[in-house]
Amino acid sequence: MDRSALTAALAGVVAIPVIPFGAGGGIDRPAYRLLLRRLLDGGIGTVTPNGNTGEFYALTPQERQVVVQDTLAETAHREATVIVGVGHDLPSAIGAAEHARDCGARMVMVHQPVHPYVSQDGWVAYHRAIAEAVPELGVVPYIRNPLLDGSWMADLGEACPNVIGVKYAVPDAARFAAFARDAGLERYVWLAGLAELYAPAYFAAGATGFTSGLANVAPRISLDMLAALRAGDYPAAMKVWEQIRAFEDLRAARQSADNVTVVKEALAALGLCRREVRPPSSALPPARRAEVAAAVEGWGL
């Protein structure tokens, strides 16, 4: 594991590609590879297939493997880093991580365990088992639970040197600042896991990268925000923030009910993929499609 190369790849825009579906409901693989090429050609260097914007929980295990294979095939001859999303029960997560490694991925992002009862020892054991199964890979836990304490990350990092980053997606900048310092601010690469709207506040508290679904639609805008944040130019970053606010607010409304739907709607308006999503998400009614069009007006797409 080339730790320095992997940490550099995390400290930037980490795009989560959408998965387009065809008329029959299955994955439209040519459309997916087209969207992926568009991301990479737009300057994005790090992607996470099987993330939440890729409808991870709506895909079958076989479909998730296909997504990984197509992603690695498309990035094989490019300067790009692939972080594969893995999760579900522990054997499934380990199997997916091993499959990602065998396909040529360099990192995995571990989705937050979907379980009503999570103890500190159990959370650490879950992530530790995955990390120890693939010591060649960098491992990035995805944290959405505000009840998790930074000491949990500290314990995991002490046990697993290949846990190199954290995707933190709790909508509380003060909580993030405390969590990162309790876990070890310098020990990990910290990603603002709630994308561009939270990136300025999280960068001020120690993040050096952010995840993005917006990049599917307008990679240049995501990279503009990154450049401003790296330069410490927060007024410039907030100009980008204002530009994308309406679009991201549509995604975040009603506890992110239309998070993926809004991105696909924008791509459908550009003629790049169909707008269909899988339950429990749903397509937008015509009136709300107009809101998406209005939100991206002026982006030069």
N, C-alpha and C positions, 0 to 999 in steps of 0.2 A: 504494500500500500504506500503510494507516494503522498504522504500526508500534506506536504506543502502545496502540491498541485490541486488536491481535493479541497483544501480549505480556501484556496484562491477561487476555485470554481463556485463555492458556496457564497463567497462575499460579492454578490452582485444580484442581477435579476435572475431568479429561478422560475421559469415559466412552467405552468401546468397545462399541457395541451388538452384541448377538448377531443372527444371521440365522436365523430360524425356517424350517424346511422343511415343506412340505405332505405329504400322504399319498402323492403321486406322486413325491416326491423333489426337486421344484423349490422355489424360494423362495416362501414364503407371504407375498406382499407386503402384504395387509391386516394380517396378524399383525405383520409387521415395523413397519409404521407405527403400530400400536397400542402396541407396546413402546417405540418412539421417543417417542410422545406421553407415555407414562407416565414416561419419563426426564425429559423437559422439564417436565412438570407437577410432577415431584418436586423441581424446583429446579436441575437440571443445565443448565448453559449452554453447554458445549462438548462436542462428540461427534466421534468418529473412525470413520466408516464404513470398512469394508474394513481393519480392524485384525485382529490375531490372534484376539481373542475373537469376531470376525465371520468366522472361518474363511477368511481371505484366500486362503490357498494352496489351498483346496478349491473355490473358486468359479471359474467360467469368466470370460474377459474380458468377455463380454456380461453375465453376472450382476453382475460388479463395477460395470459402468456403470449397470445398473438400480438397484443399491443406492445409488449416488451420486445418481441422478435422484430416487429416492423420498425420500432424506434431505433434499435441497435443497428439494423440494416441501413436505415436512412442516415444515421450519424457515423457510420463506419469510416468514411473517408473525409470527415470534417473535424475541425478542432472544437469538439462539443463534448460535454460531460452529461451522462445520463444517471439520474437518481431514481431508482424504481420504487414506487409505492408498494408496500407490503403490509399485511395485517390479518384480521380475523383471528381464529383460534391459533394457538401457538404452533402446532404442526403445519398448518397451512401457511403461516407467516414464514416459518423456517424454510419450507419447501419453495415458496415464492422467492425468498432471498437467494437460495441456492440456484434456482433457475435463472435469476437475474445475473448472478456471478457467471454461470456457465454460458450465458449469451454474450457476456462481455461488458456488463455494467460495472461501474466503479463504486457506486454507492447505493444504499437503500434508505428510504424514508419510511419509518415505522408509524403507521396510523395509530392514533390513540386507541387503546383497547376498548372494544364495545362490550362493556360488562357492567352490571349494576353495582357490583361490589369490588372495590379496588383498594387494596391495602398497600402500604409503602413497600413492604417486602415482596408482595406479589407483583407490583408494578416493576420494581427493579429486576425481579427474576424473569419476567416476561421479556423485557428488553435485553437482558444479559444473555438469555438463551439464544436469541436471534443473533446478537453481535458475536457470540462465541462460535456460532455455526458457520459464520462467514468472516473469519479474521482478516481476509484479504480485502474486504470492502470497508469503506467508510459508512458509518451508521448515523442517521439523523432522526431522533425521536420527534414526533409531532405532538405538541402539547396544546390542548384546548380546555383542559380542566383547571379552573381557577383555584381549586382546593389543593392541587399539587404543590409541594414545597420544594424550594431549591435544594434542600439537603438530599432529596431523592436523586436529583441529577448528579449531585456531588458523589453519592455512593455509586451510581452507575458508572460514572467516568473513572472512578478509582479502580473499579473492577474490569473495565473494558476500554483499553486504549484506543480502539478503533471507533468509539463513539466520539465523533469530532464536531458535530454541530447540533443545534437545536432549532426547530421551527416552532416558534412560540405564537400562539393564536388566541390569546386571551385579550379581549378588548379593554385593557386597563394598562396604560403606560407606566403608572407607578408600580403596579404589581409586577410588570415585566422587569423594571429596573431592580426591584428587590430580589426577584427570583434569580435573575442573571448573576447578581453579586453573591447570593447565597450559594449558588451552584458553582461559581467560579467564572468570572467575567472573561478572563484571559484563556480559560481552558477550552472554550468552545467557540465556534463561529455562530453568531446569533442571527437568526433570520426573523424578520417581521412577517409572521405567517398570516396576517390579515391584509397583506398586499399594500398598494400604494396609499390608500387613505390613512393608514397607520404608520407608514414608513417614516415620515419626518419625526414623529414623536418617539418612535422606537430607535431610530438612529441617534437621536439626542441622548438616549439612555444606554447606548452601547451596541445596537445592532449594526451589522455591516452589509447585510443583504436583505432582500425581501422577495417573497413569492408573488406570482402574478398570473391572473387569468386574463386581465386586460391585454397582456402582451399578445394573446391570440389575435386580437383585433388590430392593435396599434403598437407594435413593438418599439417604434421610435419614441413614443410618449413615455413608456416605461424606462427606456434608456436615458431619456432626458432627465427624468426624476433622479435616477441613479447618479448621473453626472453631477447634478446640483448638490445632492447629499454628500457625495465624495469630496466635493470642493468646500463643503461646509457653508454653502450658499442657501440658507433656508428660505429667504424671500423668493429665490428662483424656484426652489422645490415647491413652495406653496402656490406659485403661479401654475405649475403643472397640476397640483392638487385641485385648484379651482377649476381647471380645464376638464378634469375627469370626475369631479364630484357628483354631478347628476347621474352619470352612468353607474358609478360605484354605489350610489345611494339606492338605485333601482335594484342592484344585486343584493344589497344588504337588507332591504325591506322585509318585514315579516319574518325575522330570524333567518334571513338569507334563503327564503323559499324559492326565489328565482335566480339564485346565484349563477348557475350554469345556463339557465334558460336565456338570460339577458345576453350572455356572451354569444351563444349560438344564434340568437335572433340577429345580432349585429353581423355575424358572419354570413347568415342567410341573406341579409339585405345586400351584402357584397357579392353574392352569388358563389360563395366558397363552400358551403355545405348546407344540408337540410337543417331545419330548425328543431326537429323532433328530439325530445329527451325521453328518458324512461321514468316510469313511476318509481318512487313517490314524487319526482318532479313532474311538471306539466308545462305544455307550451303556452305562450302568452296569447290572450285574446287580441283581436285586431287593434283595439283602442290603446292597449299598452305597447303594442309594437310601434305605434307612432311615437310613444314616449322614448323608446330606445333610439329611434331615428333622430329625434330632436336632441337627445343627449350627445350623440356623436357628430352632430352637424358642426362643421367647422374644423374637424380633425384632418381634413385633406385626404380622406380615404377614397 
